[in-house]
Structure formats: structure tokens, C-alpha cells
Amino acid sequence: CYDTLRVMPHASRPVDPDRLPTERGNTVLKIQPAGSTAKVTFALPLDEVSCNVSVLGDFNGWDASAHPLKKRSNGTRSVSVELPAGEHRFKYFTESGEWFCDPAVGDVELNEFNTENSVLRV
């Protein structure tokens, strides 16, 4: 259900909070620092992700029901999550069981299943 999502090649570099919101491919990742935490908004375009999708990561125990992206009037699906400062690993998970990394995040690493996770530094 995300087969038309334009995934950009990943480069090993952290997201620069001074340049956010960042648009790469057609995703938007927005970080708003707030002391020792940050409000992170994960967003995907509605026209490129046709089914329900959630963001899963070490910050929510990889729980598919914790942070579903909701349809917005601006043409995206998004969810905002308050994250502590540090590194966070995450992926998107569709209702059809597909996993994919966020093209707006250039830093990825292999997990124990030998697949990539997006790495976000807050």
C-alpha cells in the first residue's frame, strides 16, 4: 500500500534540527526541541500511502497500536510524539504488514533481523 512512495537513498548522517522541517522524497519530519525532550512529528503523504500506517520504534516498544498516523486535511497522515533527547530507532508499519524506513531520515542501521531501521537523533 506504499508502493508509490518515493524512497530516497540513505546516507549516513544525522538529521540537522536547524534545517527542519525537512522535506525529502515526499515525507516531512519535524522536530521541535523543548529542553530535554522534543516533539517529533512523523508525516507521510496521503496520496502515496494508501492504507493505515503506524510509526514503531524503541520509544514505544515497537507497538503498532501506540502511534498510528492519522489523516489530516493538509494531505498527509501524521502523528506527533514527545521523545527524550538521544538516539531513537524506528520504522513505519502498514496494516498490510509492510515495514519501511523514513526517507527523510538519512541515518539507518541494521537490526537483529538484518533489515534497516531509521535512526533519529533528538
Secondary structure, 3 states (H helix, E strand, C coil): CCCCCCCCCCCCCCCCHHHCCEEECCEEEEEEEECCEEEEEEEEECCCCCCCEEEEECCCCCCCCCCECEECCCCEEEEEEEEECCEEEEEEEECCCCEECCCCCCCEEECCCCCEEEEEEC
